[in-house]
Amino acid sequence: MSHELMLLAGTAAGIGLIHTLTGPDHYLPFIVIGRAKRWSITKSITITMLCGLGHVLGSVVLGFIGIAAGIAVHELVGIESLRGEIAAWGLIAFGIVYAVWGLRRGYRNRPHTHSHTHLDGSLHSHEHTHVHDHSHVHGETVPRASLTPWVLFIIFVLGPCEPLIPLLMFPAAQSSLTGVVLIAGIFGIVTITTMTGIVALALMGIHRLPLGSMERYSHALAGGALAFSGLAVTFLGL
């Protein structure tokens, strides 16, 4: 490995780390959704890894197409910026829709009292919520598959890794396929590892924090956090 490629590999690792840490959209969606949906740490990490892989591969594929077609770096960066805007607005839209659904669910799940008259004439009343505390089973039902992981995956595939494209250009200019694969691999591994590490650590702490009366609005809070994450990317450039 040449000295230049070694230096570029270190740069790719550093940029991948900083790019992920400074971008809340890389980990906040998985933290808030994992908490709201009560995903296990294993499930949250698995979904984060898959979305992170799609996130990196989307830019790698675009980079390879650009290299093969001889597209200039600034044109590829422009395409990545457009993809970033689409992904950010997709995250905002998904967050708003999810927050509205969460508010509706939370309102429906507000505690209320039911009274029952028994055969002996005694009156019994109890407080419950419809979603969690007092479910009545009417035959066997099949759990519905959640679309949330798929929506997140699509958004992350569209979401670009802008710093990766310029990094790939140097080994590409040297006609070094090994160098291109190496840089893309290092950037991807650091990015995905950082994403999963932050999500795992955050969820281990958040799962221990009771929300009390706000628990039933956890989905609404998650939707708000998703929308905020997309807004931060769009208007603050995070």
WOSULRA-V384012 format. One record per helix or strand. SS is the DSSP state (@ for helix, = for strand). FROM is the first residue (numbers start at 1). TO is the last residue. Records with the same first field share a line. If there is no record, write none. Layout:
SS: FROM-TO ; FROM-TO
This chain:
@: 3-21 ; 24-26 ; 28-36 ; 41-69 ; 73-108 ; 148-158 ; 162-173 ; 177-206 ; 212-236
=: 112-117 ; 123-128
